[in-house]
Amino acid sequence: MSDIKLDFNSKIVGHGYGYQDVCLVPAKCIVTSRDTCNVFTFLGGREFSLPVCPSNMKSVVDQETCIFCAENNIFYAMHRFNVDTLQFCRDMIKMDLFVSISVGINSTGYDTLKELKKENISPEYITIDIANAWYDRAKNMIEYIKSNFPSSFLIVGNVATPEACIDLQEWGASAVKTGIANGKVCITRHKTGFCMPMISCLMECSSVGLNIPIIADGGIVEHGDIAKAICSGASFVMAGSLFAGFNQSAGQIIDINDVLYKEYYGSASEKNKGYSKNIEGKKMLIKYKGDMNFLLRELKEDLQSSISYSGGTKLEDLKECKMIIVNPYIYQ
């Protein structure tokens, strides 16, 4: 036997809780009807009908999705993969709809922004969308955007620790997008070993007194997870599989033995990249769900119910809820 002693305390920094590991504790209801509970929320200079939006993934949003969201007062961010961002901005402006785009940190991202600058187009929202935004190259892109598009609300992600959130805020982000390796089609945890479960991620990131909103991105399985995310410190929520598979979602309907599906895949998948290198995402089929209007109505109703159970009247009241661990024995 080796004489080497393992110091677990120097390595293990805490427990990791995901959405399925906790439940919210009900409080005394104070509303006469849950229909009166207010689920509107601000992001940037706009008030939106819901605190949740589709993830900026090629398999979730396309131009039709973005138009649908904007017309229904739902936030969106157009993805950055093989899309003519300049033409997209022109089209949205022509329809008098707000413009929200995504860029990376490579030369393509800078070229896109230079094209927009040349046409004097300043998107209302810009999202820097990379796998790990705690990165000097992300800092450089933040500085470039703040210098050239000072009126744009700048969302930066993704990160998973309070230290990263603090840096992004100091670098100039208007909001930080948190969540690494939690999505249904993300295999980063399996390929690299890295992940921060969302409840722990949000609670830690929100504990350091940030002055900017936290957007929880990934891991939403049930509608109640949105309330859990807000309780844990999120101001807004992004969800991929929740918004995939609808009429208004990206992708074509596929008929397999008279059952209808749509493809859903991660941004780091071979399907999205078009080549097999550094693959950290997978592809799956999602059953066709029909009209997204049904989802929006159901999300509103479920969030109103969550607020009523919290003992409050508005979304912010969810932050005052208590949580319990559902399966405590697995963490001992």
N, C-alpha and C positions, 0 to 999 in steps of 0.2 A: 504493500500500500504506500502511496505517496504521502510525504509529510506536508504537502502543500495544503493549506487551509483556505477554503473558499469564503470570502467575505460577501455574503449575499446582500447585506445592507448597503454596500457600496454600488451595487448594480441594480437592485430592485427598487424602483423609485415610487411605487404605488400600485393600486389596483386599477384595472382597465374595465370600465363599465360601458356597454353599448345600450342602445335603446331598449332591447329586449330584456335587459338585466334589471330594469327598474320600473316601478309604477308610481303614478302620482297619487297623493293622499287627498281624498275629498274633504272639502270644508263646507261650512254652512252656506246654503244658497241664499242669495239676497235679491235675485231678479224675479219679477212676476212671470216672465217668459224668456226662454233662452233666445228667442228671436230678437230681443233687444240688445243682446251682447254685441259689442263693436269689434269686428275683425279687421277693420281698415288699419293700415300702417304706412309710415313714410319710409322711403329710401331715396336719398338725394333730395331733390326739390319736389318730388311727386308723392302724392298719397295713392296707394294701391289698394285694390279691393280685398286682397288676401296677402298674408305674409309668406307665401310660398310660390315658387315659379319653377318652370322646367330647367333642367341643367343645360348648359351650353355645349351639348354634344351633338355630333353630326347625325346620330341615329335617333335623336329626340326632337331637335328643332330644325326647321328649314324656314324659308321666307314665309310660307303660308302659316306656319306656327307663330312666327313673330307678329304677323299682321293680326291673327286671331287674338293673341295675348294683348297687344296694344289696344285693339278695339274693345276688349273686355276689361281694360284697366288692370291687367296682370303684368307684372314685370317680366322681361325676357332679356336674354343676351344671345345674340346670334353667334353661332360657333365660328371658328377661324379656319376651318379645314377645306381647302379647295373651293373657296367661295369668293366671288367678286364683291368684296366689301364696299368698294366705291359705288358700284351700281346699286347694291342693296341700300346704301344710305340715300342715294338719289331717289329710289323708289319710295322709301318710307317718308322722306320729306315731301315728295309729290302728293302722297296720300294724307299729309298733315298728321303723321303719327310720330311718336318719339323714337329716337334712334339710339340703339344700344348694341355695341359690337364687342368682339373679342379679338385680341392680338396675342401673338407669342413674343419671344424676345430675340428671335433670330432676324436675319436681314429681311425676310418676307414681311415681318411685322413692321419694321421701320419703313419699308417701301410702301406699305399700305397707308401708314400715317402720313407719309410725304405726299401721296396722292390726294388724301383728304385735305391736307393743308393747302395744296395748290388750288383746290376748288373752293377753298374757304368753308369747308364743312367741318363743324365741330360737334361730334356726337354728344348727346346728353349724358350717355353712359359709355365708359370704356372699361372692359375687363381684361386685365393681364392674366392669361390662362396658361399656367405651366404646372408641371407635376409637383415641383418643390420650389416655392417662390421665395424661400429664405436663401437668397442667392445674389451676389453682387451684380450679375447681369440683369436681374429683375430690378435692382436698385437703379441701374443705369436707364432702364426703360421707364421707370417711374419718373425720373428726373426729366427725361425727354418729353414725356406726355405732359407733365406739369408745366413745362416751359412752353410747349407749342399748343396745348389745348387746356388752358388754365380754367375754363368754365366747365369742363367735363368732370362728372363724378367718377372717380377712378377706383374700381374694385380690383383687388390684387389677391391672387391665390394660386395654388393652395398651400396652406401651412397647417401645423398641428400642435404648436407649443406656444406658451405665453411669451417666451423670449423672441420667437419669430414674429408674433403679432406686434410686440413693442417696436421691433426694428421696422416693420412695414409701416406702422403709423408714423414713426420718426422720418422715414424716407419720403412720406407724402401721400400714402394711400388714403382714400376717402372712406373705404370699407375694406375689411379683410375677409377672405373666403377660407374657412377652415374645414379640414377633413382630408385625411390621406388614407387610402386603402380601405374604404368602407363601402364602396358601391357594389351593386350586385354583379356587375361585369368587370370589376377591377380585381386583378389577381396579384397586385403589388405585394400584399402580405405574404402570399405563398411563394412568390418569385424572389423576394428580397428579405423577408423577415420583418419588415418595418410596417407599423400600423399604430394608430392611436384611436381606440374605440371612442365613439362620438360623445357620449355623455361625459366621460372624463376629459376629453379634448375641449369641449365647450366650457365646462366648469373651470378648468384650469385657465383657459384663455380669457375668460370673462372675469377672472379674479384679480387681474392686475390693473384694473382701473382704466381701460382703454377709453378714448374719447370718440371712437369711431365704431360704426355698427359691425357686428360679427354675423356673417352669413354662413350657416351650417350647410355643408355640401356633402351629401352621400349618406347611405345607410338607412334611408327612410323606407320602411316596409309597410307600416300601417299608418292610417291617418293620425292616430293618437301620437305617433312619433313626433309630429310637428309640434304639438303642445309640449312634449318632453324636451324638445330642442329649445323652445323658447324659455321654458322653466330653467334650463341649464345655462342660459345666457345668450342665446342667439337672438338677433333682431329680425332675421329673415332666414328662409330655408330654401335650398335648391334640391330638387329631386329628379332623378333620371327615370327609373323604371315606372314610377308613379305616373309620369306623363307620356310614356311610350305606348304605342299600339293604338292610338286613337285616329280618327279621320284626320284631325288637324296636326297629328304628329308627323315627323319625317318618315320617309320610306314608303315603299309600295306594299300593298296587301298581297300576301302569298297564300295560295290555296293548296293545302296538303290534305288529301283524302277528305275533301269537303269541310275541313276545319281551317278557318282564316287566321293568319298570323302576320306580324310585322317583325323585321329584324331589329335587334337591339344589341349594340356593341360598344365597348369602351373606347375612349380616345386613344389609348395606348395598345389597342388590339391590332392584329395583322390586317383585319378587314378595314380599319380606319386608316392605318398607315400606308397600306399598299405594298408593304414589304415585311420580311420576317427578321427583325432586329430589335433588341431591347423590348420585347413584347411583355406588357404588363396588364393586358386586357383581353377579354374573350368576347365571343359572339354567342347570342342565344336567340331563340324565338319567343316572342310575347304574343299571347292570344289577342286577336283583334278585339277592341273594346268599344267601338262605335264613336259616338259624338262626345267630344271633350266637355261640352257644356254640362253634361251630367256630372262629371268629375268636379267641376268648379262649384256647382250647387251643393254637392255632397261635402266637399271640403269646407265650405262656409258653414253648413249646418253642424258638422262635427266639431269645428273649432268653437262655434257658439256654445255647443254643449260642454266642451272642455272648460270654457270660461265660467259657465254656470256652476260646474262642479268645483271650480277653484274658489268659489265664494266671491268672485269679482264681477266686473261688468265690461272689461276691455282686455285686449291681449296682454298688456303690460302686467295685469294682475296675475297672469300665469307664472311670472317670475317669483312670486311670493309663495308658491306651492312647496310643500315638502314632498320628498321622494322616499320610497323604501326599496331595498334590494330584494329582488324576487327570489333568487337562489343564493343565499349568502354562503352556504356551505362550500360551494365550489371555489370561494375566494379565501378559504382558511388554510 
